[in-house]
Amino acid sequence: MRVDLFDFDLPEENIALRPADPRDSARLLVVQPDGETVLSDHGVFELPSFLKPGDALVFNDTKVIPAQLEGIRHREGAGGQQVSATLHMRAGADVWKAFAKPGKRIKIGDRIEFGHAGDNTCLAGSLMATVEEKGEGGEVTLRFDLSGPALDEAIMAVGHIPLPPYIAAKRPEDEKDRKDYQTIYAREKGAVAAPTAGLHFTPDLFAALDAAGIERHFVTLHVGAGTFLPMKADDTDDHKMHEEIGYVSAETAERLNAVKARGGRVICVGTTSLRLIESAAADDSRIQPWSGATGIFITPGYRFKAVDMLMTNFHLPKSTLFMLVSAFAGLETMREAYAHAIATGYRFYSYGDSSLLFRKDR
């Protein structure tokens, strides 16, 4: 499909720079594409009223790490040069894949000393890495001098929260973001970006869901920096998704299959949990235990196997995520929904408002 089919105009004032406070006071646009599209305006705190006892919410429990690293490149016969690296996928105990700037000047064999370009220090004052591989678009493979928990501790010391570009371009990251850009149930360290639909949940909302008989289940997908990359292809057939590491336990798969067997619905909180569940689902709609990398790319025409509803924030024009929601609820439905959201002042992107989508072909 042509990528420009997924374009739309978004005014700057609709882009959220801070989250709603309290989190569940954010707005919720409910989209029901049954014959004629029905749009209705609500608040996230009203979510339990749209679900039924026995339904199950699926959350991504990944935890954002401070994966934005600033440092100095060292090369024999050349002076130091400032380098910025955004870690996006772990490839070993001491190895990370990253997007580096300025990518064109970095070469295999370069040594990069992280921690001296900012105010933080690590251990003796630096965290060293060697460039082992170089790919397209500034992607590099970094092998660090530290490994395992020692490397994790060092990254926590020298790294910064990698705010989405549309926020970082307007204000610097601050200490508040370390809390705001994390779900209340985050526990598995490894994400570069937050599963932002989950940012709306509070202990009070969890209590209301429990009282309504709604189950909660957790999967893990470590969201990578590729989620921020613009779509460069003109046709969806020419786009390659960056892979992300995820896990669905045997226990979670069994419980979700039981939900569907008794007529309950599986509601994914965020596109990350949806992509993971759909990666784990077989053609007969049964969800299997799953572990590994997924690069699933969902566009209109995709047949959803297991997910019945989706709660998600509002996404960028021409992004893979707007393509996903268009596949889920219908392209024209989502055009209409986004036009309504823009006209009525919904806040977009990571810190913005939310939507609840009913699957079109359900």
KEKE-3310 file (N, C-alpha, C; in steps of 0.2 Angstrom, whole numbers, plus 5000, padded with zeros to 4 digits):
npx = (5004:5002:5011:5008:4994:4992:4994:4991:4986:4993:4991:5003:4999:4992:5001:5007:5017:5019:5012:4995:4988:4979:4985:4975:4965:4966:4959:4948:4945:4932:4930:4920:4918:4906:4897:4891:4903:4905:4909:4914:4916:4926:4933:4949:4947:4935:4936:4933:4919:4917:4920:4918:4914:4925:4932:4949:4963:4978:4994:5010:5024:5037:5052:5058:5074:5088:5093:5099:5115:5129:5145:5162:5171:5185:5200:5214:5226:5217:5207:5196:5179:5162:5149:5133:5123:5109:5103:5095:5092:5097:5110:5118:5127:5136:5134:5126:5114:5113:5108:5118:5124:5136:5132:5138:5152:5157:5167:5171:5179:5182:5184:5173:5170:5159:5150:5157:5153:5142:5135:5136:5145:5154:5158:5175:5174:5170:5162:5167:5166:5167:5166:5159:5151:5144:5129:5115:5108:5114:5115:5124:5134:5138:5151:5153:5165:5161:5150:5134:5126:5134:5136:5123:5121:5131:5125:5113:5119:5126:5117:5103:5085:5078:5069:5055:5058:5049:5046:5058:5064:5058:5059:5071:5075:5070:5071:5058:5054:5059:5050:5038:5038:5036:5028:5016:5017:5029:5043:5052:5067:5074:5068:5068:5059:5044:5029:5017:5003:5000:5004:4993:4987:4982:4984:4971:4963:4966:4960:4947:4945:4947:4936:4926:4928:4937:4951:4969:4984:5001:5014:5030:5038:5052:5053:5060:5071:5068:5055:5053:5058:5056:5046:5053:5051:5041:5031:5022:5027:5040:5046:5055:5054:5061:5068:5061:5063:5054:5043:5031:5024:5021:5011:5004:4999:4991:4981:4975:4970:4960:4952:4947:4941:4930:4922:4926:4934:4950:4959:4971:4983:4990:5000:5012:5010:5000:5006:5015:5006:5000:5011:5013:5002:4994:4987:4975:4970:4974:4984:5002:5015:5029:5045:5058:5064:5053:5048:5036:5025:5011:4998:4984:4973:4978:4975:4968:4972:4970:4967:4955:4951:4958:4968:4975:4987:4987:4994:5009:5008:5009:5015:5021:5013:5001:4997:4995:4984:4974:4973:4967:4955:4950:4954:4947:4939:4948:4954:4943:4941:4953:4952:4942:4947:4958:4951:4943:4952:4960:4975:4990:5002:5016:5014:5001:4983:4971:4964:4951:4949:4938:4938:4937:4933:4927)
npy = (4994:5012:5023:5036:5036:5035:5047:5063:5079:5087:5098:5108:5111:5100:5090:5082:5087:5084:5072:5068:5073:5067:5051:5043:5053:5056:5059:5047:5041:5032:5020:5012:5002:4996:4993:5008:5020:5023:5035:5040:5051:5050:5047:5040:5034:5028:5016:5003:5002:4999:4986:4968:4957:4944:4947:4950:4960:4964:4968:4976:4973:4978:4988:5004:5008:5020:5023:5032:5037:5047:5052:5051:5048:5038:5036:5029:5041:5051:5065:5066:5064:5070:5059:5052:5039:5028:5015:5000:4986:4972:4961:4952:4948:4958:4966:4977:4983:4998:5015:5027:5043:5056:5045:5042:5044:5036:5021:5003:4996:5008:5016:5020:5031:5033:5044:5055:5066:5072:5077:5066:5052:5036:5023:5023:5034:5033:5023:5011:5006:4996:4998:4985:4981:4989:4996:5000:5017:5023:5013:5003:4990:4988:4982:4981:4985:4981:4969:4960:4961:4972:4980:4984:4992:5002:5008:5013:5023:5032:5034:5042:5045:5041:5052:5053:5060:5071:5076:5078:5088:5099:5101:5098:5082:5078:5075:5072:5065:5052:5046:5048:5043:5029:5014:5010:4997:4992:4980:4972:4975:4983:4991:5004:5013:5018:5008:5016:5017:5011:5020:5027:5020:5018:5014:5016:5014:5001:4995:4997:4990:4977:4976:4975:4963:4961:4953:4953:4952:4949:4952:4953:4964:4971:4987:4995:5008:5009:5011:5025:5029:5037:5033:5028:5023:5023:5014:5001:4988:4989:4992:4988:4981:4985:4973:4967:4961:4948:4940:4928:4919:4902:4900:4912:4911:4900:4905:4915:4909:4902:4912:4916:4904:4903:4913:4926:4942:4947:4960:4971:4981:4994:4994:4987:4976:4970:4967:4957:4947:4944:4939:4927:4920:4906:4900:4895:4903:4901:4905:4904:4898:4909:4916:4927:4936:4948:4955:4959:4966:4975:4979:4986:4973:4963:4948:4947:4937:4934:4945:4955:4968:4985:4996:5011:5025:5040:5041:5044:5053:5043:5033:5016:5012:5019:5013:5000:5002:5006:4994:4987:4993:4998:5009:5020:5022:5025:5037:5045:5045:5051:5063:5068:5068:5077:5089:5091:5093:5082:5075:5071:5057:5050:5055:5058:5058:5044:5030:5018:5004:4994:4979:4978:4967:4959)
npz = (5000:4997:5006:5008:5010:5023:5029:5038:5043:5058:5070:5079:5092:5097:5101:5115:5129:5142:5153:5158:5174:5187:5180:5175:5172:5159:5142:5133:5118:5111:5099:5088:5075:5069:5056:5053:5059:5076:5087:5103:5117:5131:5148:5153:5165:5165:5158:5163:5161:5148:5147:5150:5163:5165:5154:5148:5151:5143:5147:5144:5152:5152:5156:5155:5151:5154:5140:5132:5127:5129:5123:5119:5104:5101:5091:5083:5078:5076:5083:5098:5096:5098:5102:5100:5106:5105:5113:5107:5106:5115:5112:5118:5133:5135:5124:5113:5101:5093:5088:5081:5082:5075:5063:5050:5052:5060:5063:5061:5074:5081:5097:5110:5122:5135:5145:5148:5141:5147:5163:5171:5178:5177:5187:5186:5179:5166:5153:5143:5125:5111:5093:5084:5073:5058:5052:5041:5041:5052:5062:5074:5081:5097:5108:5125:5138:5150:5157:5159:5174:5179:5168:5166:5178:5175:5164:5169:5177:5168:5158:5149:5149:5134:5127:5116:5099:5096:5108:5114:5105:5110:5123:5136:5143:5160:5178:5182:5171:5172:5181:5175:5162:5163:5166:5180:5183:5178:5176:5170:5164:5150:5139:5127:5124:5131:5134:5129:5130:5142:5152:5157:5167:5184:5202:5207:5196:5193:5204:5201:5189:5194:5203:5193:5188:5179:5171:5173:5164:5160:5148:5140:5130:5124:5120:5106:5099:5086:5085:5084:5072:5056:5043:5028:5016:5001:4999:5008:5006:5004:5016:5031:5046:5062:5073:5089:5106:5114:5126:5130:5143:5146:5156:5155:5142:5142:5151:5144:5133:5139:5143:5130:5127:5135:5130:5133:5130:5123:5127:5122:5129:5122:5107:5107:5116:5108:5096:5100:5106:5094:5087:5094:5092:5085:5068:5071:5081:5094:5107:5109:5120:5119:5114:5109:5095:5087:5072:5067:5055:5054:5043:5034:5029:5035:5045:5060:5074:5087:5096:5102:5106:5107:5116:5114:5112:5102:5086:5076:5059:5044:5051:5056:5066:5065:5054:5059:5068:5059:5052:5061:5065:5053:5039:5035:5045:5055:5050:5051:5065:5070:5064:5071:5084:5083:5080:5092:5102:5107:5115:5108:5105:5115:5128:5127:5125:5125:5116:5113:5104:5095:5086:5069:5061:5070)
capx = (5000:5005:5012:5004:4987:4991:4996:4986:4989:4992:4993:5008:4996:4989:5006:5007:5024:5018:5006:4989:4989:4982:4986:4969:4961:4967:4953:4948:4940:4930:4929:4917:4917:4901:4893:4893:4907:4902:4914:4911:4921:4926:4939:4952:4944:4928:4937:4929:4912:4916:4922:4913:4917:4928:4937:4956:4968:4985:4999:5017:5028:5044:5054:5062:5081:5091:5097:5102:5121:5133:5152:5168:5174:5193:5202:5221:5228:5211:5205:5190:5173:5156:5145:5127:5121:5103:5103:5088:5091:5102:5112:5122:5128:5140:5133:5120:5113:5112:5108:5123:5125:5135:5133:5143:5159:5159:5170:5172:5185:5182:5182:5169:5170:5153:5150:5161:5150:5137:5137:5137:5151:5153:5164:5181:5173:5168:5160:5170:5163:5170:5161:5160:5148:5140:5124:5113:5104:5117:5115:5130:5134:5143:5153:5156:5170:5158:5145:5129:5123:5139:5135:5117:5122:5134:5121:5109:5123:5128:5112:5097:5079:5077:5062:5053:5060:5044:5046:5065:5065:5055:5062:5076:5073:5072:5070:5051:5052:5061:5044:5032:5039:5037:5021:5016:5018:5035:5047:5057:5072:5076:5065:5071:5053:5038:5023:5014:4996:5000:5005:4987:4984:4984:4981:4963:4960:4967:4955:4940:4945:4946:4929:4922:4929:4942:4957:4975:4989:5007:5019:5035:5041:5056:5052:5066:5071:5065:5048:5054:5061:5051:5045:5057:5049:5035:5026:5023:5030:5047:5048:5058:5053:5067:5065:5061:5063:5048:5041:5024:5025:5016:5005:5000:4996:4985:4975:4972:4966:4954:4947:4943:4937:4923:4918:4929:4938:4957:4960:4978:4985:4996:5002:5017:5007:4996:5011:5018:5001:4999:5017:5013:4996:4994:4982:4969:4969:4977:4991:5007:5021:5033:5051:5062:5063:5048:5048:5029:5022:5004:4995:4977:4973:4981:4969:4970:4971:4968:4966:4948:4950:4965:4968:4981:4987:4987:5001:5011:5006:5013:5019:5019:5008:4995:4995:4992:4977:4970:4972:4963:4948:4948:4958:4943:4937:4954:4954:4937:4943:4959:4950:4938:4952:4961:4946:4941:4958:4964:4982:4993:5008:5018:5011:4994:4977:4971:4958:4949:4947:4934:4941:4932:4930:4925)
capy = (5000:5018:5026:5043:5034:5035:5054:5067:5085:5087:5104:5107:5111:5094:5086:5083:5087:5081:5067:5070:5071:5060:5048:5041:5058:5057:5057:5041:5041:5025:5019:5006:5002:4991:4996:5015:5021:5026:5038:5043:5054:5048:5047:5033:5031:5025:5010:4997:5002:4996:4979:4964:4952:4938:4950:4951:4965:4961:4973:4975:4975:4980:4993:5008:5010:5026:5020:5037:5038:5053:5050:5053:5043:5038:5033:5031:5046:5056:5068:5064:5067:5068:5053:5050:5032:5026:5007:4998:4979:4969:4955:4948:4950:4964:4968:4981:4986:5005:5020:5032:5050:5055:5038:5041:5045:5030:5015:4997:4997:5014:5015:5026:5032:5036:5046:5061:5071:5075:5078:5060:5048:5029:5019:5027:5040:5031:5017:5010:5001:4995:4997:4979:4981:4995:4994:5006:5022:5024:5007:5000:4985:4990:4978:4985:4982:4978:4963:4958:4966:4977:4984:4987:4997:5007:5011:5017:5028:5037:5035:5047:5043:5043:5054:5053:5066:5076:5079:5080:5094:5105:5102:5093:5077:5080:5070:5070:5060:5045:5043:5049:5039:5022:5012:5008:4989:4990:4976:4969:4980:4982:4995:5010:5017:5016:5005:5022:5016:5009:5025:5029:5016:5020:5010:5017:5011:4994:4993:4997:4984:4971:4976:4974:4956:4961:4950:4957:4947:4952:4949:4957:4966:4977:4992:4997:5014:5009:5014:5032:5030:5039:5028:5031:5020:5025:5008:4997:4982:4991:4994:4983:4983:4983:4968:4968:4954:4948:4934:4926:4913:4896:4901:4917:4909:4896:4908:4919:4904:4900:4918:4916:4898:4904:4919:4932:4946:4949:4967:4973:4988:4996:4991:4982:4969:4967:4964:4951:4942:4941:4935:4921:4916:4901:4901:4893:4908:4899:4909:4899:4901:4912:4919:4928:4943:4949:4961:4959:4973:4974:4984:4984:4967:4958:4945:4946:4930:4933:4951:4958:4976:4988:5002:5014:5032:5043:5040:5049:5052:5039:5028:5009:5011:5021:5008:4995:5004:5006:4987:4984:4996:5001:5015:5026:5023:5029:5044:5049:5045:5055:5070:5070:5069:5084:5094:5092:5094:5077:5076:5065:5054:5046:5058:5061:5054:5037:5027:5011:5002:4988:4976:4979:4961:4954)
capz = (5000:4997:5013:5009:5012:5031:5031:5040:5046:5065:5073:5085:5099:5099:5104:5123:5131:5149:5154:5162:5181:5188:5174:5172:5170:5151:5138:5130:5112:5110:5092:5087:5068:5067:5051:5054:5064:5081:5091:5109:5121:5138:5151:5154:5172:5163:5155:5166:5159:5141:5147:5153:5168:5162:5149:5150:5148:5142:5148:5143:5159:5150:5160:5151:5154:5152:5135:5128:5130:5126:5124:5115:5100:5100:5085:5082:5073:5076:5089:5100:5093:5102:5099:5104:5104:5108:5113:5105:5107:5118:5108:5122:5140:5134:5117:5112:5095:5094:5083:5083:5078:5068:5060:5044:5053:5065:5059:5065:5078:5085:5104:5112:5130:5137:5152:5149:5137:5151:5169:5175:5178:5178:5190:5186:5175:5159:5151:5136:5121:5104:5087:5081:5066:5056:5047:5038:5045:5059:5066:5075:5086:5102:5113:5130:5142:5156:5155:5163:5179:5180:5162:5167:5183:5172:5159:5173:5180:5163:5153:5150:5146:5127:5125:5109:5096:5096:5114:5115:5101:5112:5130:5138:5148:5167:5183:5182:5166:5175:5184:5170:5156:5166:5169:5187:5183:5174:5180:5166:5161:5143:5134:5125:5124:5135:5131:5132:5132:5149:5156:5159:5173:5191:5207:5208:5190:5193:5209:5198:5185:5199:5205:5188:5186:5173:5172:5171:5162:5158:5143:5140:5124:5125:5114:5103:5096:5079:5085:5083:5066:5051:5037:5022:5010:4998:4999:5014:5004:5004:5023:5035:5054:5067:5078:5096:5110:5118:5129:5132:5146:5145:5160:5152:5135:5144:5154:5139:5129:5143:5142:5124:5126:5138:5127:5135:5125:5125:5126:5122:5131:5118:5101:5109:5118:5102:5091:5103:5106:5087:5085:5097:5090:5079:5064:5074:5086:5100:5109:5111:5123:5114:5116:5104:5092:5082:5067:5064:5052:5053:5039:5032:5025:5040:5048:5067:5076:5095:5099:5101:5107:5108:5119:5112:5111:5095:5083:5071:5052:5040:5055:5056:5072:5062:5049:5063:5070:5053:5050:5067:5065:5047:5038:5034:5052:5059:5047:5054:5072:5071:5062:5077:5090:5082:5080:5098:5106:5110:5115:5104:5106:5120:5134:5126:5127:5123:5112:5114:5097:5094:5080:5063:5058:5075)
cpx = (5004:5006:5008:4997:4986:4994:4990:4990:4988:4995:4998:5005:4993:4994:5007:5015:5024:5012:5001:4990:4982:4982:4979:4963:4962:4960:4954:4943:4939:4928:4926:4915:4912:4896:4895:4897:4904:4908:4911:4917:4920:4932:4942:4949:4938:4930:4933:4922:4911:4919:4917:4917:4919:4933:4944:4960:4975:4990:5006:5021:5035:5045:5059:5069:5083:5096:5100:5109:5125:5140:5156:5171:5182:5195:5210:5222:5222:5209:5198:5184:5167:5152:5139:5125:5114:5103:5096:5087:5097:5104:5117:5124:5132:5139:5126:5120:5111:5111:5113:5123:5132:5137:5138:5150:5161:5161:5170:5179:5186:5180:5178:5168:5164:5153:5153:5158:5145:5140:5139:5143:5150:5159:5170:5180:5171:5166:5162:5166:5167:5165:5163:5157:5145:5135:5122:5109:5107:5117:5122:5129:5140:5145:5156:5161:5167:5153:5140:5127:5128:5138:5128:5117:5126:5130:5116:5113:5124:5122:5107:5091:5078:5070:5061:5055:5056:5044:5053:5067:5062:5057:5067:5073:5075:5070:5063:5050:5054:5055:5038:5032:5040:5030:5022:5018:5025:5040:5053:5061:5074:5073:5068:5065:5048:5033:5018:5006:4995:5001:4999:4984:4987:4982:4973:4960:4960:4962:4948:4940:4944:4939:4924:4923:4933:4949:4963:4980:4995:5011:5024:5038:5045:5056:5058:5065:5069:5058:5048:5056:5055:5051:5048:5054:5042:5029:5028:5027:5038:5050:5050:5057:5059:5064:5066:5061:5057:5047:5034:5025:5019:5010:5001:4996:4990:4980:4972:4968:4960:4949:4943:4939:4930:4919:4921:4933:4945:4958:4968:4979:4991:4997:5008:5014:5003:5001:5014:5013:5000:5005:5016:5007:4996:4988:4975:4967:4972:4983:4996:5012:5026:5039:5055:5061:5057:5049:5041:5027:5015:5001:4988:4977:4975:4975:4971:4968:4968:4966:4959:4947:4957:4964:4975:4981:4987:4993:5003:5009:5011:5017:5017:5013:5001:4992:4992:4985:4972:4968:4967:4956:4946:4951:4953:4940:4942:4955:4949:4939:4948:4957:4946:4942:4955:4957:4943:4946:4961:4971:4986:5000:5010:5014:5004:4989:4977:4964:4957:4946:4943:4937:4935:4929:4927:4917)
cpy = (5006:5021:5032:5042:5035:5042:5058:5073:5085:5094:5103:5107:5105:5089:5087:5082:5084:5077:5071:5069:5072:5057:5046:5046:5060:5056:5050:5041:5033:5024:5012:5005:4996:4995:5003:5016:5025:5029:5041:5045:5052:5049:5040:5030:5027:5018:5004:4996:4999:4989:4975:4959:4946:4941:4950:4956:4962:4967:4971:4977:4977:4987:4997:5009:5016:5024:5025:5038:5043:5051:5053:5047:5044:5034:5034:5036:5051:5058:5065:5068:5065:5063:5052:5043:5030:5018:5005:4991:4976:4962:4951:4951:4957:4967:4971:4983:4993:5009:5025:5038:5053:5048:5037:5041:5040:5024:5009:4998:5003:5012:5021:5026:5036:5038:5053:5067:5075:5076:5072:5056:5041:5026:5024:5033:5039:5024:5016:5005:5001:4994:4990:4978:4988:4993:5001:5011:5023:5019:5004:4994:4987:4984:4982:4981:4979:4973:4962:4963:4973:4982:4987:4993:5003:5011:5016:5023:5034:5039:5040:5043:5045:5045:5054:5060:5072:5079:5082:5087:5100:5107:5097:5088:5079:5074:5067:5064:5053:5042:5043:5044:5031:5020:5010:5001:4987:4986:4973:4974:4978:4987:5001:5015:5014:5013:5010:5021:5014:5014:5028:5026:5018:5014:5010:5013:5003:4991:4992:4992:4978:4970:4974:4967:4956:4958:4954:4951:4951:4948:4954:4958:4972:4981:4995:5004:5015:5011:5022:5034:5032:5033:5031:5028:5023:5020:5004:4991:4983:4992:4988:4985:4981:4978:4970:4961:4954:4941:4933:4919:4908:4897:4907:4915:4904:4900:4913:4915:4902:4906:4917:4910:4899:4910:4926:4936:4947:4956:4969:4980:4990:4991:4986:4976:4966:4964:4957:4946:4939:4937:4928:4917:4912:4903:4900:4898:4907:4902:4904:4902:4904:4916:4920:4935:4943:4955:4961:4966:4972:4980:4981:4978:4961:4955:4944:4940:4929:4939:4954:4965:4978:4995:5005:5021:5034:5043:5045:5048:5047:5034:5021:5008:5014:5016:5002:4996:5004:4999:4985:4987:4999:5008:5021:5027:5027:5036:5048:5050:5051:5063:5073:5072:5076:5090:5096:5092:5088:5078:5070:5063:5051:5049:5060:5056:5047:5035:5020:5009:4995:4985:4976:4973:4956:4953)
cpz = (5000:5004:5014:5011:5020:5033:5033:5043:5054:5067:5079:5092:5101:5102:5111:5124:5138:5149:5158:5169:5184:5181:5171:5171:5162:5148:5135:5124:5111:5103:5091:5080:5066:5062:5050:5060:5070:5086:5097:5113:5128:5142:5152:5160:5170:5159:5157:5163:5152:5141:5151:5158:5164:5156:5152:5147:5148:5142:5146:5149:5158:5154:5156:5155:5151:5146:5130:5131:5126:5128:5119:5111:5100:5095:5084:5077:5072:5083:5091:5097:5097:5098:5103:5101:5108:5107:5111:5106:5109:5114:5112:5129:5140:5127:5116:5105:5097:5088:5085:5079:5080:5065:5055:5046:5058:5061:5064:5068:5082:5092:5106:5120:5132:5144:5153:5145:5141:5158:5173:5174:5179:5181:5190:5182:5168:5158:5144:5132:5114:5099:5084:5074:5065:5051:5044:5043:5052:5064:5067:5080:5091:5107:5119:5134:5148:5153:5161:5168:5180:5174:5164:5172:5180:5167:5163:5176:5174:5158:5154:5147:5139:5125:5118:5106:5096:5102:5116:5111:5105:5120:5132:5143:5155:5172:5183:5177:5168:5178:5178:5165:5158:5168:5176:5188:5180:5179:5176:5162:5154:5138:5133:5125:5128:5131:5133:5133:5140:5154:5159:5166:5179:5196:5208:5202:5190:5198:5205:5193:5189:5201:5200:5185:5180:5175:5170:5169:5159:5153:5143:5132:5125:5119:5112:5100:5089:5079:5084:5076:5061:5046:5031:5016:5007:4998:5005:5012:5005:5011:5027:5042:5057:5072:5085:5100:5114:5121:5131:5136:5145:5150:5157:5146:5137:5147:5149:5134:5133:5143:5136:5124:5130:5136:5129:5130:5128:5122:5127:5124:5128:5112:5102:5111:5112:5098:5094:5104:5099:5084:5088:5095:5084:5074:5066:5080:5093:5101:5112:5115:5118:5117:5110:5101:5087:5078:5064:5061:5050:5049:5037:5027:5030:5044:5056:5070:5083:5098:5097:5101:5108:5111:5117:5111:5104:5092:5078:5064:5049:5044:5054:5061:5069:5057:5053:5065:5065:5051:5055:5066:5058:5045:5038:5042:5056:5056:5051:5062:5074:5069:5068:5083:5089:5083:5087:5104:5110:5110:5112:5107:5113:5127:5133:5128:5124:5119:5114:5108:5098:5087:5075:5061:5063:5074)
residu = (MET:ARG:VAL:ASP:LEU:PHE:ASP:PHE:ASP:LEU:PRO:GLU:GLU:ASN:ILE:ALA:LEU:ARG:PRO:ALA:ASP:PRO:ARG:ASP:SER:ALA:ARG:LEU:LEU:VAL:VAL:GLN:PRO:ASP:GLY:GLU:THR:VAL:LEU:SER:ASP:HIS:GLY:VAL:PHE:GLU:LEU:PRO:SER:PHE:LEU:LYS:PRO:GLY:ASP:ALA:LEU:VAL:PHE:ASN:ASP:THR:LYS:VAL:ILE:PRO:ALA:GLN:LEU:GLU:GLY:ILE:ARG:HIS:ARG:GLU:GLY:ALA:GLY:GLY:GLN:GLN:VAL:SER:ALA:THR:LEU:HIS:MET:ARG:ALA:GLY:ALA:ASP:VAL:TRP:LYS:ALA:PHE:ALA:LYS:PRO:GLY:LYS:ARG:ILE:LYS:ILE:GLY:ASP:ARG:ILE:GLU:PHE:GLY:HIS:ALA:GLY:ASP:ASN:THR:CYS:LEU:ALA:GLY:SER:LEU:MET:ALA:THR:VAL:GLU:GLU:LYS:GLY:GLU:GLY:GLY:GLU:VAL:THR:LEU:ARG:PHE:ASP:LEU:SER:GLY:PRO:ALA:LEU:ASP:GLU:ALA:ILE:MET:ALA:VAL:GLY:HIS:ILE:PRO:LEU:PRO:PRO:TYR:ILE:ALA:ALA:LYS:ARG:PRO:GLU:ASP:GLU:LYS:ASP:ARG:LYS:ASP:TYR:GLN:THR:ILE:TYR:ALA:ARG:GLU:LYS:GLY:ALA:VAL:ALA:ALA:PRO:THR:ALA:GLY:LEU:HIS:PHE:THR:PRO:ASP:LEU:PHE:ALA:ALA:LEU:ASP:ALA:ALA:GLY:ILE:GLU:ARG:HIS:PHE:VAL:THR:LEU:HIS:VAL:GLY:ALA:GLY:THR:PHE:LEU:PRO:MET:LYS:ALA:ASP:ASP:THR:ASP:ASP:HIS:LYS:MET:HIS:GLU:GLU:ILE:GLY:TYR:VAL:SER:ALA:GLU:THR:ALA:GLU:ARG:LEU:ASN:ALA:VAL:LYS:ALA:ARG:GLY:GLY:ARG:VAL:ILE:CYS:VAL:GLY:THR:THR:SER:LEU:ARG:LEU:ILE:GLU:SER:ALA:ALA:ALA:ASP:ASP:SER:ARG:ILE:GLN:PRO:TRP:SER:GLY:ALA:THR:GLY:ILE:PHE:ILE:THR:PRO:GLY:TYR:ARG:PHE:LYS:ALA:VAL:ASP:MET:LEU:MET:THR:ASN:PHE:HIS:LEU:PRO:LYS:SER:THR:LEU:PHE:MET:LEU:VAL:SER:ALA:PHE:ALA:GLY:LEU:GLU:THR:MET:ARG:GLU:ALA:TYR:ALA:HIS:ALA:ILE:ALA:THR:GLY:TYR:ARG:PHE:TYR:SER:TYR:GLY:ASP:SER:SER:LEU:LEU:PHE:ARG:LYS:ASP:ARG)
# end
